[in-house]
């Protein structure tokens, strides 16, 4: 475990962080085209805190075959689940090659897959079909809800309904769209700030906190979800260089979250900062 040499004198100000393998408090990294050496460096410094590695949008399609193979092998060796971005799935569906796409993704060595319709449109029965087909192929399935368009392109009730339906249809995790920028999409305004009223309305309509992954590439967004849902919240689209910074937020080792324990030091129950119950 990283940081063990500090254990004799310090402990996490926010307690309760789980070690791998874990099913909550997950961190998903977005890879927009890093090389093998940068991947290895990232895993050496922060691999203990990375659970999912997403090859963003269609980047895995453009990787030289040997590089893709080497990266997937390294991720598997380090216990990180890799999957291609949902846009590549959507391109395959648009071209009528969905079945072949599933087979190829499996043959390449990916263990996860993302089912989404952020750019295209999938009818509910089509979406259900592809979630179940991916599960039948043995994938860990992540289903994404939301549109890659400016603003809140779906009603809050639609978000809640689709997230719950995807879980019922067999998705292992459901993702709330935030794109790689965290700006002007879904629950994020153009400056990256959060539409809190709408997000709170969504939270009131959800039941399973541990299986929702929030795309939150910006620090202000990560801090919001940690405050609102606890250090065990699942966060995604984290850039490789930001993994350790996010982990310090989760543990109260950064001013923004250390302040919570300082301000509430007379209330030790807050230190565990567990997720809210929907």
N, C-alpha and C positions, 0 to 999 in steps of 0.2 A: 504493500500500500504506500502510495506517495506520501511524503511528509512524515513518515514514521519517526524520523530522527527528532521531531519536535514533540513527540507524544509525552515525554517525561515532564514537560513544562507547560504545554498548552493543550487545549481541547477546542473543538468547534464551538464558537459562541452560539450558533444555531444548531442544536443537536438533532439527531435522527436521520442523517444521511446514510443511505444504504449502499453497500458495495455490490459489485457485479458478481453474478448475474442478478439483475433487478427487473422488476416489471413496472416500477413507477419511479418518478424522478429521472426520467429518461432524457438524454441529450442527443438530438439528431444534428449532424453536421452536414452542411451543403458543400459539395465539391463542384466548383465551376471550371475545373480543369487543372488541378494541381498535379505536379509531377511526382514520381515515385519517391524521390528523396525528401520532398516536402511532406508527403504522406507519412513516411517513416519517422521524420522528425516530430511531426504532430503526435503520432502514436507513442513515441518515446516519452514525450513530455506530458501528454494529456490522455493517453489511451484508456486509462482507468476510468475516465469520466465520459467516454464516448460510447453510446449504445448503438446508434444507427448512423450509417454513412450513405447519404443520398448523392448519386451522380446527377447533379442538377439538370433539369430539362433534357436536352438531347446530347449531353457531353459524352456519354458512354459510347454513342454511335460514332463519334469522331476520334475516340482514342485509338492509337495504333494497337492492333490485337495483342502483341506481347506485353505492352504496358498495361492494358486493361487486365490481362490475365495475372500479371505480377501484383497489381494493386488489389485485386480480389483475393488472391492467395494470402497476401499480407494481412488484409482485414479479417479474413477467416481465422488466420493464426492468432490474431490479437483479440478475438472474441467480439468483433464488431460486425453487426449485420448490415450488409450492403444491398442497395436496391437502386434501380434506374428511376429517374424522375418521371412523374406522371405525364408530362408533355410527350415523351417518347411513346408511351402507351396510346395516347390520343392520336398521334400521327399514324400509328399502326391501325387503329380502328378506322380512321378516316380513309385509309387505303384498303380496308377490307382484309387485313392480315392479322387479326387479333389472335387466332389460334397459333399461327406460326410465331408470333411475337412471344407468347407464353413459352413455347417450346425452346426458342432461341435463348431467352433470358435464363431459363433453367440450365440449358447446355453450357452457357457461359460461366455459370457458377454463382449467380446471384441467388441468395436465399430469401430475399424479400421482393415485393413488387408493390407499386402504387397504382391504384385505380382512381382515375379522376376524370372530370369533364370541365376543367377550368376554362378551356378554349372552345371545345366542341360541345355538343349537347347529347346526352344519353337519356333515353327514356328510363323510367324506374325499373322496368323489367330487364332492360339491357344492362343497366348498372348491376342489378342483382345477379344476372347471368355471369358477368365477368368477375365479380367478387367470388362467386361459388366456383367458377372454372379455375381461378387462380388458387383457391384453397385446395381444389382437387389435384392440382399439380404439386402440392406440398409447400407452397410459399407461405411466409408470414405476410399477411395482406394488410396494407395501409390504404384506407380509402379517404380521399381528400374531398372536402366540401368547400365550395366558394368559387367565384369567377375571377379570372385574371383581367378584370376591367376596373376602371376608376370608380371609386365609391363603393357603397354597400349595395351590390348588385342583386342581392337576394333579401327577402324579408327574414327577420329573426326567426319567425315560426318555421320558415322553410329550412333554415340552417338546422334548427333543433330536430325537425322531423327527419331530415336526411341523415344526420349524424346517428340518431337512434336506429333508423332503418338499416343503415350499413352494418351496425353492430349485430342487429338481429339476423342479417343476411350472411354473417360469418366473418366480417372483417375483424382482425385482431386489434387494430387501432384505427382511430379516425383522426384526421388532420383538419384543422381550420386554416384555410388559405391565408397566407400573409406575404407571399412572394419572397424573393431573395432580398428585396429592399426594405420591406415593411413600411411602404409609403403608398398612400392613395389607393388602397385596395381593402375590401372587406371592412373589418372593424378598425382600420387605421386611416387617419386623415393624411393629407398630403405632407404634413410635417412629421409624420410618424406618431403623433399623439393618438390616444385611444378613444374611440367612441364609447365612453363608459356606460352611458344609459342603455345603449343597445346591447353591449356586451353583458351587462348585469341582467338584462332581460333574457338573454340567451342562457346564462348560467342558471337562472331560475327554472328553465325548462329542460335541463339536462339531469341525468341520473348517475352516469358512470364517469367520475372524474379521472380515474386511473388509466382509462383507455383513450383519453383525448390528448392529442398532441397539438400544441399551439405554435404555429410558426411565428417566431418573435426574434428577428435578427438584430434589433436595436436594444441597447442597454435599458432605456426607459421602459420598453415593452417587457423585457425580462423582469425588471424590478416590479412592475405592476402585477404580473402574474404571480410572482413569488409572494408579494404582499397579500394578494387576493386569495390565492389558492394554496400557498404553502410551498416549502422547499421540495416537496415530492411531486410538484407539477412537471409535466412533460413539455419540453421546449424544443423547437426545431428551427431549421435554417440558420444555425449558428455557424459563423465562418470559422475555418480552422484556427486562425490566430486568436479567436475569442473564447475558446473552450475553457481555458484556465480562469479567465476573467469571470465567466459565468459561474464556474464552480466556486469561486470565492464569494460570489453573491449568495449562492445556495447555503454556504456554511457560515455566513456572517463574518467573513474575513475581508470584507470591503466596507468602506465607510457607510455606504448606503444601507447595508443590512446590519452592520455592527451597531448602528444607531438604534435599531429596533430593540436589541437586547439591552443596550444602555438605558434607553428611555423606559423600558419595562422590566428593569432588573429586580423590582420588588414582586414581579409576577412570573416566577420560573416556569409556569406552565406554558408561557408563550414561546419559550426557547425551542421547544420541539416543533412548533409552527407547522402542525400537520395540515393536510388538505381539508377544505371545507366539505361537508356532506351536501350534495345537491338534493 
